[in-house]
Amino acid sequence: MINHGIKIREEATALTAPVTGDCSVPVVIGTAPVNMAANPAAAVNVPILANSADEAIEALGYIADFKNYSLCQMMYLTSNVYQVSPVVYINVLDPAKHNKPLAETEVQVNDLQAVLTVEGVILDGLSVKAGTGGTALTKGTDYDLEFNEDGHLVISLIGTGAGKSATSLKVSGKQLDPSKVTKDDIIGTYSAGKETGMQLIRQVYPKLSIVPGLLIAPGWSQIPEVGVALAAKAANINGVFKAQALMDLDTAKATKYTDCKQVKEDSGFTSVFGVPMWPCDRIGDLIFAKSAVMAARIAYQDAENGNVPSLSPSNKLLGVTGQCLADGTEVILDQDQGNTVNSFGVLTAINLKGWRSWGNYTGAYPSSGDAKDIWIAVRRMFNWHGNTFIQTYFDKVDDPMNTKLIENVVDSENIRTGAYAPEYWAGASMEYRKDDNPKTDILAGKMTFRQHIAPYTPAQEINNVLSYDTDMLAAALGGE
């Protein structure tokens, strides 16, 4: 077929304008159709920074099979719902390990082109033969390969090649088998100097100079061992940084809203650095883990908010069309039911002129009553401020410990944090106390500052006391 004239190709419309922010960079662990990537081996168990969904698709491949290829959820969301960047992807699906035989399959050739309607075809070691005689063809000489948008392999015969007259091709080799990926692959290991899976979160900052803000494993975090490990990683990154893990409750166990309390507790999702959520989100026929939707939504709102995570993630339009269990069963919550889910320390969604996120609590609620630990917005402000302080003053480490250094840190920090008040928090102050710095510490090269910050808590409950004013009524109807 020839292209003669002018053509238009339309892309999906994003609901929001593209934004960039680095205070809440999502790190996503999962699986991708890396057989579609230019270099599949280079996309396995390594943190990949993508400044756009297109970059992620090029590096990792993409098809709308979110169950088998969980990283594609984030690619879709950051392209078609919330155009936000950057995102760090960690793919654990290894074509050399997670594969199965591709039985020899005959495909028809039309106009020198054949389409193998199978997902996950691995190009390395692929065998292509022409005709009933089975003449072996050579890539680059007899044919070229590419994948279409469905992830199916397109074989284009070269007009001067040996297969130019073939009416059918026989194709065999190997294909990806995502079912072989396990929770152990997601959690990862450290062996012989090589890190895999979740253990690669440690590499994000030293390798990419990005502090992780949100940790998610859509399609996997509902497994208790994965969700708990994700929250543990969020609590301590590189020995100094903190993030927030977004974990999904297992909708096969929490089939209705009243199940969320028991499933959350049974899963061990009670960390200060974790946010349990339920159920899944739907956009048309596509089903997403809520952790993926919320990660994209939070990253977008923070970038829009001056790159400061002071806003609650609750009561924000999600840009989705419904709520459901992972098997597609529809879930509809009203505000009263949503409040019940919130009382368990679980974030959910309700429909009030569009589906909105609903919930302000971390997994620590209701066991904890500490404001800095139970409110998502407050906890994230503490995480962010601590991470920012470390990066801002790291250059001061090993400087002479004198009054100049003390004054520099105290004065600089009071000016820096004061600029965020009163918009992003009520205030902040820093001081250097002699009581905190005894002679023994000074001789040991240790100095301690004391800082107070006051992030705003969300206005979760707004009350209006109504009463019937009979005097007002009488005055209006009493005449002269």
LINUR-V621379 format. One record per residue. N is the residue number from 0. RES is the residue in one letter. SS is DSSP state (alpha for helix, beta for strand, coil for the rest). BURIAL is + if it has 9 or more other ideal C-beta (glycine too) atoms within 8 Angstrom, else -. D_CENTER is the distance of its C-alpha to the mean C-alpha in Angstrom with 1 decimal. Layout:
((N | RES | SS | BURIAL | D_CENTER) (N | RES | SS | BURIAL | D_CENTER))
This chain:
((0 | M | coil | - | 40.9) (1 | I | coil | - | 41.4) (2 | N | coil | - | 39.5) (3 | H | coil | - | 42.3) (4 | G | coil | - | 41.6) (5 | I | coil | - | 38.6) (6 | K | coil | - | 35.3) (7 | I | coil | - | 32.2) (8 | R | coil | - | 28.7) (9 | E | coil | - | 26.4) (10 | E | coil | - | 22.6) (11 | A | coil | - | 20.5) (12 | T | coil | - | 20.6) (13 | A | coil | + | 17.6) (14 | L | coil | - | 18.1) (15 | T | coil | + | 17.5) (16 | A | coil | - | 18.7) (17 | P | coil | - | 16.7) (18 | V | beta | + | 15.8) (19 | T | beta | + | 14.8) (20 | G | coil | + | 13.9) (21 | D | coil | + | 13.4) (22 | C | coil | + | 13.5) (23 | S | coil | + | 9.9) (24 | V | coil | + | 8.3) (25 | P | beta | + | 4.6) (26 | V | beta | + | 5.7) (27 | V | beta | + | 4.7) (28 | I | beta | + | 8.1) (29 | G | beta | + | 10.0) (30 | T | coil | + | 12.8) (31 | A | coil | + | 13.8) (32 | P | coil | + | 17.4) (33 | V | alpha | + | 18.4) (34 | N | alpha | + | 22.0) (35 | M | alpha | + | 21.5) (36 | A | coil | + | 20.7) (37 | A | coil | - | 23.7) (38 | N | coil | - | 23.4) (39 | P | alpha | + | 21.6) (40 | A | alpha | - | 22.7) (41 | A | alpha | - | 21.1) (42 | A | alpha | + | 17.6) (43 | V | coil | + | 17.8) (44 | N | coil | + | 16.6) (45 | V | coil | + | 16.0) (46 | P | beta | + | 13.3) (47 | I | beta | + | 13.2) (48 | L | beta | + | 12.7) (49 | A | beta | + | 12.3) (50 | N | coil | - | 13.8) (51 | S | coil | + | 13.6) (52 | A | alpha | + | 12.6) (53 | D | alpha | - | 16.1) (54 | E | alpha | + | 15.8) (55 | A | alpha | + | 12.9) (56 | I | alpha | + | 15.2) (57 | E | alpha | - | 18.2) (58 | A | alpha | + | 16.9) (59 | L | alpha | + | 15.3) (60 | G | coil | + | 17.0) (61 | Y | coil | + | 15.9) (62 | I | coil | + | 17.4) (63 | A | coil | - | 16.5) (64 | D | coil | + | 16.8) (65 | F | coil | + | 13.5) (66 | K | coil | - | 15.2) (67 | N | coil | + | 16.4) (68 | Y | coil | + | 13.8) (69 | S | coil | + | 10.4) (70 | L | alpha | + | 8.6) (71 | C | alpha | + | 10.6) (72 | Q | alpha | + | 8.8) (73 | M | alpha | + | 6.3) (74 | M | alpha | + | 9.6) (75 | Y | alpha | + | 11.4) (76 | L | alpha | + | 9.6) (77 | T | alpha | + | 9.7) (78 | S | alpha | + | 13.2) (79 | N | alpha | - | 14.8) (80 | V | coil | + | 13.4) (81 | Y | coil | + | 12.0) (82 | Q | coil | + | 13.1) (83 | V | beta | + | 11.2) (84 | S | beta | + | 11.1) (85 | P | coil | + | 10.7) (86 | V | beta | + | 7.6) (87 | V | beta | + | 8.4) (88 | Y | beta | + | 8.5) (89 | I | beta | + | 10.7) (90 | N | beta | + | 12.7) (91 | V | coil | + | 15.2) (92 | L | coil | + | 17.3) (93 | D | coil | - | 20.5) (94 | P | coil | + | 23.1) (95 | A | coil | - | 25.9) (96 | K | coil | - | 25.0) (97 | H | coil | + | 23.2) (98 | N | beta | + | 25.8) (99 | K | beta | - | 28.8) (100 | P | beta | - | 32.0) (101 | L | beta | + | 32.2) (102 | A | beta | - | 35.6) (103 | E | beta | - | 37.9) (104 | T | beta | + | 37.3) (105 | E | beta | - | 39.6) (106 | V | beta | + | 38.3) (107 | Q | beta | - | 40.5) (108 | V | coil | + | 40.9) (109 | N | beta | - | 41.3) (110 | D | coil | - | 42.2) (111 | L | coil | - | 41.4) (112 | Q | beta | + | 37.9) (113 | A | beta | + | 36.5) (114 | V | beta | + | 33.1) (115 | L | beta | + | 32.0) (116 | T | coil | - | 30.0) (117 | V | coil | + | 28.0) (118 | E | coil | + | 24.3) (119 | G | coil | + | 23.3) (120 | V | beta | + | 26.7) (121 | I | beta | + | 26.8) (122 | L | beta | - | 29.0) (123 | D | beta | - | 30.3) (124 | G | beta | - | 33.5) (125 | L | beta | + | 33.6) (126 | S | beta | + | 37.2) (127 | V | beta | + | 38.5) (128 | K | beta | + | 42.1) (129 | A | beta | + | 44.2) (130 | G | coil | + | 46.7) (131 | T | coil | - | 48.5) (132 | G | coil | - | 49.9) (133 | G | coil | - | 46.5) (134 | T | beta | + | 46.9) (135 | A | beta | - | 44.0) (136 | L | coil | + | 42.3) (137 | T | coil | + | 40.8) (138 | K | beta | + | 37.5) (139 | G | coil | - | 38.2) (140 | T | coil | + | 41.9) (141 | D | coil | + | 41.9) (142 | Y | beta | + | 38.4) (143 | D | beta | - | 35.0) (144 | L | beta | + | 31.6) (145 | E | beta | - | 28.5) (146 | F | beta | + | 25.8) (147 | N | coil | - | 25.7) (148 | E | coil | - | 22.8) (149 | D | coil | - | 23.1) (150 | G | coil | + | 22.7) (151 | H | coil | + | 26.4) (152 | L | beta | + | 28.7) (153 | V | beta | + | 31.2) (154 | I | beta | + | 34.4) (155 | S | beta | + | 36.5) (156 | L | beta | + | 40.0) (157 | I | coil | + | 41.8) (158 | G | coil | - | 45.1) (159 | T | coil | - | 47.1) (160 | G | coil | + | 45.5) (161 | A | coil | + | 47.0) (162 | G | coil | + | 45.1) (163 | K | coil | + | 46.1) (164 | S | coil | - | 48.3) (165 | A | coil | + | 46.1) (166 | T | coil | - | 45.5) (167 | S | beta | + | 43.0) (168 | L | beta | + | 40.9) (169 | K | beta | + | 40.1) (170 | V | beta | + | 36.7) (171 | S | beta | + | 35.6) (172 | G | beta | + | 33.4) (173 | K | beta | + | 30.1) (174 | Q | beta | + | 26.8) (175 | L | beta | + | 23.4) (176 | D | coil | + | 23.2) (177 | P | alpha | + | 19.6) (178 | S | alpha | - | 21.5) (179 | K | alpha | + | 22.5) (180 | V | coil | + | 19.1) (181 | T | coil | - | 19.2) (182 | K | alpha | + | 17.3) (183 | D | alpha | - | 19.3) (184 | D | alpha | + | 17.7) (185 | I | alpha | + | 14.2) (186 | I | alpha | + | 15.6) (187 | G | coil | + | 17.7) (188 | T | coil | + | 20.9) (189 | Y | beta | - | 22.9) (190 | S | beta | - | 26.1) (191 | A | coil | - | 28.7) (192 | G | coil | - | 26.7) (193 | K | beta | - | 23.7) (194 | E | beta | + | 20.3) (195 | T | coil | + | 17.9) (196 | G | alpha | + | 14.6) (197 | M | alpha | + | 13.1) (198 | Q | alpha | + | 16.2) (199 | L | alpha | + | 15.0) (200 | I | alpha | + | 12.8) (201 | R | alpha | + | 16.4) (202 | Q | alpha | + | 16.9) (203 | V | alpha | + | 14.2) (204 | Y | alpha | + | 16.5) (205 | P | alpha | - | 19.9) (206 | K | alpha | - | 18.9) (207 | L | alpha | + | 16.8) (208 | S | coil | - | 18.0) (209 | I | coil | + | 14.6) (210 | V | coil | + | 13.9) (211 | P | coil | + | 10.4) (212 | G | coil | + | 9.7) (213 | L | beta | + | 6.6) (214 | L | beta | + | 6.2) (215 | I | beta | + | 4.8) (216 | A | coil | + | 7.1) (217 | P | coil | + | 7.4) (218 | G | coil | + | 11.2) (219 | W | coil | + | 12.0) (220 | S | coil | + | 11.2) (221 | Q | coil | + | 14.1) (222 | I | coil | + | 16.4) (223 | P | alpha | + | 17.8) (224 | E | alpha | - | 18.1) (225 | V | alpha | + | 14.5) (226 | G | alpha | + | 13.3) (227 | V | alpha | + | 16.2) (228 | A | alpha | + | 15.6) (229 | L | alpha | + | 12.0) (230 | A | alpha | + | 13.6) (231 | A | alpha | + | 16.4) (232 | K | alpha | + | 14.5) (233 | A | alpha | + | 13.0) (234 | A | alpha | + | 16.7) (235 | N | coil | - | 18.0) (236 | I | beta | + | 16.6) (237 | N | coil | - | 19.5) (238 | G | coil | - | 21.8) (239 | V | coil | - | 21.3) (240 | F | beta | + | 17.8) (241 | K | coil | + | 15.7) (242 | A | coil | + | 12.1) (243 | Q | beta | + | 10.7) (244 | A | beta | + | 9.2) (245 | L | beta | + | 8.1) (246 | M | beta | + | 10.3) (247 | D | beta | + | 11.8) (248 | L | coil | + | 15.6) (249 | D | coil | + | 17.4) (250 | T | coil | + | 18.8) (251 | A | coil | - | 21.6) (252 | K | coil | + | 22.8) (253 | A | coil | + | 21.9) (254 | T | coil | - | 23.6) (255 | K | coil | - | 24.7) (256 | Y | alpha | + | 23.7) (257 | T | alpha | - | 26.4) (258 | D | alpha | + | 24.9) (259 | C | alpha | + | 21.9) (260 | K | alpha | + | 23.9) (261 | Q | alpha | - | 25.2) (262 | V | alpha | + | 22.1) (263 | K | alpha | + | 20.1) (264 | E | alpha | + | 23.1) (265 | D | alpha | - | 23.7) (266 | S | alpha | + | 20.1) (267 | G | coil | - | 20.6) (268 | F | coil | + | 17.6) (269 | T | coil | + | 19.7) (270 | S | coil | + | 18.2) (271 | V | coil | + | 18.3) (272 | F | coil | + | 15.0) (273 | G | beta | + | 13.3) (274 | V | beta | + | 12.7) (275 | P | beta | + | 13.8) (276 | M | beta | + | 13.4) (277 | W | coil | + | 15.4) (278 | P | coil | + | 16.0) (279 | C | beta | + | 14.1) (280 | D | beta | + | 14.0) (281 | R | beta | + | 16.3) (282 | I | beta | + | 17.0) (283 | G | coil | - | 20.5) (284 | D | coil | - | 20.5) (285 | L | beta | + | 16.8) (286 | I | beta | + | 15.0) (287 | F | beta | + | 11.3) (288 | A | coil | + | 9.8) (289 | K | alpha | + | 9.7) (290 | S | alpha | + | 6.7) (291 | A | alpha | + | 4.8) (292 | V | alpha | + | 7.6) (293 | M | alpha | + | 7.7) (294 | A | alpha | + | 4.6) (295 | A | alpha | + | 6.3) (296 | R | alpha | + | 9.5) (297 | I | alpha | + | 9.6) (298 | A | alpha | + | 8.9) (299 | Y | alpha | + | 11.6) (300 | Q | alpha | + | 13.9) (301 | D | alpha | + | 14.0) (302 | A | alpha | + | 14.9) (303 | E | alpha | - | 17.5) (304 | N | coil | + | 18.8) (305 | G | coil | - | 20.1) (306 | N | coil | - | 17.1) (307 | V | coil | + | 17.8) (308 | P | coil | + | 15.6) (309 | S | coil | + | 18.8) (310 | L | coil | - | 17.9) (311 | S | coil | + | 17.2) (312 | P | coil | + | 14.2) (313 | S | coil | + | 17.0) (314 | N | coil | - | 19.2) (315 | K | coil | + | 17.0) (316 | L | beta | - | 17.4) (317 | L | coil | + | 14.5) (318 | G | coil | + | 16.1) (319 | V | coil | + | 16.2) (320 | T | coil | - | 19.5) (321 | G | beta | + | 19.5) (322 | Q | beta | + | 18.4) (323 | C | beta | + | 19.2) (324 | L | coil | + | 19.1) (325 | A | coil | + | 17.5) (326 | D | coil | - | 21.0) (327 | G | coil | - | 21.2) (328 | T | coil | - | 23.5) (329 | E | beta | - | 23.4) (330 | V | beta | + | 22.6) (331 | I | coil | - | 24.2) (332 | L | coil | + | 24.2) (333 | D | coil | - | 26.5) (334 | Q | alpha | + | 26.2) (335 | D | alpha | - | 28.4) (336 | Q | alpha | + | 26.3) (337 | G | alpha | + | 23.1) (338 | N | alpha | - | 24.9) (339 | T | alpha | + | 25.8) (340 | V | alpha | + | 22.3) (341 | N | alpha | + | 21.5) (342 | S | alpha | - | 24.6) (343 | F | coil | + | 23.0) (344 | G | coil | + | 20.1) (345 | V | beta | + | 17.7) (346 | L | beta | + | 15.7) (347 | T | beta | + | 16.6) (348 | A | beta | + | 17.7) (349 | I | beta | + | 21.2) (350 | N | beta | + | 23.0) (351 | L | coil | - | 25.0) (352 | K | coil | - | 25.6) (353 | G | coil | - | 22.2) (354 | W | beta | + | 19.4) (355 | R | beta | + | 18.1) (356 | S | beta | + | 15.8) (357 | W | beta | + | 18.2) (358 | G | coil | + | 18.2) (359 | N | coil | + | 18.4) (360 | Y | beta | + | 18.6) (361 | T | coil | + | 16.8) (362 | G | coil | + | 17.7) (363 | A | coil | + | 20.9) (364 | Y | coil | + | 22.5) (365 | P | coil | - | 25.2) (366 | S | coil | - | 26.4) (367 | S | coil | + | 26.1) (368 | G | coil | - | 27.7) (369 | D | coil | - | 26.7) (370 | A | alpha | - | 25.3) (371 | K | alpha | - | 23.2) (372 | D | alpha | + | 21.5) (373 | I | alpha | + | 21.3) (374 | W | beta | + | 20.0) (375 | I | alpha | + | 16.3) (376 | A | alpha | + | 17.3) (377 | V | alpha | + | 20.0) (378 | R | alpha | + | 18.1) (379 | R | alpha | + | 15.5) (380 | M | alpha | + | 18.6) (381 | F | alpha | + | 20.2) (382 | N | alpha | + | 17.2) (383 | W | alpha | + | 17.1) (384 | H | alpha | + | 20.9) (385 | G | alpha | + | 21.4) (386 | N | alpha | + | 19.1) (387 | T | alpha | - | 20.9) (388 | F | alpha | + | 24.2) (389 | I | alpha | + | 23.8) (390 | Q | alpha | - | 23.0) (391 | T | alpha | - | 25.7) (392 | Y | alpha | + | 28.5) (393 | F | alpha | - | 27.8) (394 | D | alpha | - | 30.7) (395 | K | alpha | - | 33.0) (396 | V | coil | - | 32.8) (397 | D | coil | - | 36.2) (398 | D | coil | - | 38.0) (399 | P | coil | - | 41.4) (400 | M | coil | - | 40.9) (401 | N | coil | - | 43.3) (402 | T | alpha | - | 43.6) (403 | K | alpha | - | 42.3) (404 | L | alpha | + | 38.9) (405 | I | alpha | + | 38.8) (406 | E | alpha | - | 39.7) (407 | N | alpha | + | 37.3) (408 | V | alpha | + | 34.3) (409 | V | alpha | + | 35.5) (410 | D | alpha | - | 36.6) (411 | S | alpha | - | 33.6) (412 | E | alpha | + | 31.1) (413 | N | alpha | + | 33.1) (414 | I | alpha | - | 33.2) (415 | R | alpha | - | 29.5) (416 | T | alpha | + | 28.3) (417 | G | alpha | + | 31.1) (418 | A | coil | - | 29.7) (419 | Y | coil | + | 26.7) (420 | A | beta | + | 29.3) (421 | P | coil | - | 29.9) (422 | E | coil | - | 27.0) (423 | Y | coil | + | 24.0) (424 | W | beta | + | 25.9) (425 | A | beta | - | 29.5) (426 | G | beta | + | 30.4) (427 | A | beta | + | 30.2) (428 | S | beta | - | 33.0) (429 | M | beta | + | 33.6) (430 | E | beta | - | 36.9) (431 | Y | coil | + | 38.5) (432 | R | coil | - | 40.8) (433 | K | coil | - | 43.6) (434 | D | coil | - | 43.2) (435 | D | coil | - | 39.7) (436 | N | coil | + | 41.1) (437 | P | coil | - | 44.2) (438 | K | alpha | - | 46.3) (439 | T | alpha | - | 45.0) (440 | D | alpha | + | 41.4) (441 | I | alpha | + | 42.8) (442 | L | alpha | - | 44.7) (443 | A | coil | - | 41.7) (444 | G | coil | - | 39.7) (445 | K | coil | - | 37.4) (446 | M | coil | + | 36.9) (447 | T | coil | + | 35.1) (448 | F | coil | + | 34.1) (449 | R | beta | + | 33.5) (450 | Q | beta | + | 31.1) (451 | H | beta | - | 30.6) (452 | I | beta | + | 27.8) (453 | A | beta | - | 27.6) (454 | P | beta | + | 24.3) (455 | Y | coil | + | 25.0) (456 | T | coil | + | 24.3) (457 | P | coil | + | 23.2) (458 | A | coil | - | 26.2) (459 | Q | coil | - | 25.3) (460 | E | coil | - | 28.9) (461 | I | coil | - | 31.3) (462 | N | coil | - | 34.8) (463 | N | coil | - | 37.7) (464 | V | coil | - | 41.0) (465 | L | coil | - | 43.2) (466 | S | coil | - | 46.9) (467 | Y | coil | - | 49.9) (468 | D | coil | - | 52.2) (469 | T | alpha | - | 55.6) (470 | D | alpha | - | 57.4) (471 | M | alpha | - | 55.3) (472 | L | alpha | + | 56.2) (473 | A | alpha | - | 59.9) (474 | A | alpha | - | 60.0) (475 | A | alpha | - | 58.6) (476 | L | alpha | - | 61.1) (477 | G | coil | - | 64.0) (478 | G | coil | - | 65.8) (479 | E | coil | - | 68.2))
